[in-house]
């Protein structure tokens, strides 16, 4: 599924609710919360703070999907085409890092 298709899917889902998209500041707060949940899960798995035995196992995949959902909501609410934005970002980093010495031989 392309980012555009993902954006359309989220827009159809949001469209069934009269409230529509949250404001950009609310979505930013939601994004911060979701990134915090991902950080907590990564810290439990790879850091020095293991989960308590009674805590259920978390899912990195679902935490990343939560972040993606909020990013898509924010992009949709601002009329941003994420396929175009991602292509522009990849062109930027490709040009910037064209001579990076750690590049793998192909």
C-alpha positions as CSV (number, residue, x, y, z in Angstrom):
1,X,0.0,0.0,0.0
2,X,1.4,3.4,-0.9
3,X,1.4,6.3,1.5
4,X,-1.3,7.9,-0.7
5,X,-3.5,4.9,-0.3
6,X,-2.8,4.9,3.4
7,X,-3.8,8.5,3.6
8,X,-7.0,7.8,1.7
9,X,-7.8,4.9,4.0
10,X,-7.3,7.0,7.1
11,X,-9.3,9.8,5.6
12,X,-12.2,7.5,4.9
13,X,-12.0,6.2,8.5
14,X,-11.9,9.8,10.0
15,X,-14.6,10.9,7.7
16,X,-17.2,8.7,9.5
17,X,-16.9,10.9,12.6
18,X,-18.4,14.5,12.6
19,X,-15.5,15.8,14.6
20,X,-13.0,15.1,11.8
21,X,-9.3,15.5,12.4
22,X,-7.9,16.9,15.6
23,X,-6.1,20.2,15.5
24,X,-2.4,20.2,14.6
25,X,-1.4,20.8,18.3
26,X,-3.6,18.0,19.5
27,X,-2.1,15.7,16.9
28,X,1.4,16.8,17.9
29,X,0.6,15.9,21.5
30,X,-0.8,12.5,20.4
31,X,2.4,11.9,18.3
32,X,4.5,12.7,21.4
33,X,2.5,10.3,23.5
34,X,2.9,7.5,20.9
35,X,6.6,8.1,20.5
36,X,6.9,7.8,24.3
37,X,5.1,4.5,24.2
38,X,7.5,3.3,21.5
39,X,10.5,4.5,23.6
40,X,9.1,2.7,26.6
41,X,8.8,-0.6,24.7
42,X,12.3,-0.3,23.2
43,X,13.7,0.5,26.7
44,X,12.0,-2.6,28.1
45,X,13.4,-4.8,25.3
46,X,16.9,-3.4,24.8
47,X,17.5,-1.0,27.7
48,X,18.2,-1.3,31.3
49,X,14.5,-1.2,32.4
50,X,12.9,-4.6,32.0
51,X,9.2,-5.0,32.2
52,X,7.6,-6.2,35.4
53,X,6.6,-9.9,35.3
54,X,2.9,-8.9,35.4
55,X,3.1,-6.5,32.5
56,X,1.9,-7.9,29.2
57,X,4.4,-8.0,26.3
58,X,4.2,-5.0,24.0
59,X,4.5,-4.8,20.2
60,X,7.1,-2.6,18.4
61,X,5.1,-3.1,15.3
62,X,1.8,-1.7,16.8
63,X,3.6,1.2,18.4
64,X,5.2,2.1,15.1
65,X,1.8,1.8,13.4
66,X,0.3,4.1,16.1
67,X,2.9,6.7,15.2
68,X,2.3,6.3,11.5
69,X,-1.5,6.7,12.0
70,X,-1.0,10.0,13.8
71,X,1.5,11.2,11.2
72,X,-1.0,10.4,8.5
73,X,-3.7,12.3,10.4
74,X,-1.5,15.3,10.7
75,X,-0.5,15.2,7.0
76,X,-4.1,14.8,5.9
77,X,-5.3,17.6,8.1
78,X,-2.7,19.9,6.5
79,X,-3.2,18.7,2.9
80,X,0.2,17.2,2.7
81,X,0.8,14.4,0.1
82,X,3.2,12.1,2.0
83,X,4.3,10.3,-1.2
84,X,5.6,13.6,-2.6
85,X,7.0,14.6,0.7
86,X,8.8,11.3,1.2
87,X,10.2,11.4,-2.4
88,X,11.5,14.9,-1.7
89,X,13.1,13.8,1.6
90,X,14.8,10.8,-0.1
91,X,16.2,13.0,-2.8
92,X,17.5,15.4,-0.2
93,X,19.3,12.7,1.9
94,X,20.5,10.9,-1.3
95,X,22.2,14.0,-2.5
96,X,23.5,14.9,1.0
97,X,24.9,11.5,1.6
98,X,26.1,10.6,-1.9
99,X,29.7,10.5,-0.9
100,X,29.3,8.9,2.6
101,X,32.3,6.7,3.2
102,X,30.2,4.0,4.9
103,X,28.2,3.3,1.8
104,X,27.9,-0.5,1.0
105,X,29.2,-1.6,-2.4
106,X,26.4,-2.9,-4.6
